[in-house]
Amino acid sequence: MNGEVDIAGVYMPGLLVLGIAALLLTALLTRMLGAIGAYRLIAYRPLVDLALFFIVLGALVLLFASDAPLP
């Protein structure tokens, strides 16, 4: 992935763009987990939501990184 992303003439760091995308995907996943009732089995929901955000962010970084090896 390139270091910067051009959005309407404004250069933004690539990690910021991926962080926003990860935040939106995490919000979607937490709604889905809440809808199926998975949060009834979890003792501390904010910690699980934070871990889910970092898992999604790491997956996006690996997906869009140009020099990272895929397993």
MOWORA-V53450 format. One line per field, one symbol per residue. ss: DSSP state (H for helix, E for strand, - for the rest). A space follows every 50 residues. Layout:
BEGIN
ss: ???
END
This chain:
BEGIN
ss: ---EEEE--EEEEHHHHHHHHHHHHHHHHHHHHHHH-HHHH---HHHHHH HHHHHHHHHHHHHH-------
END
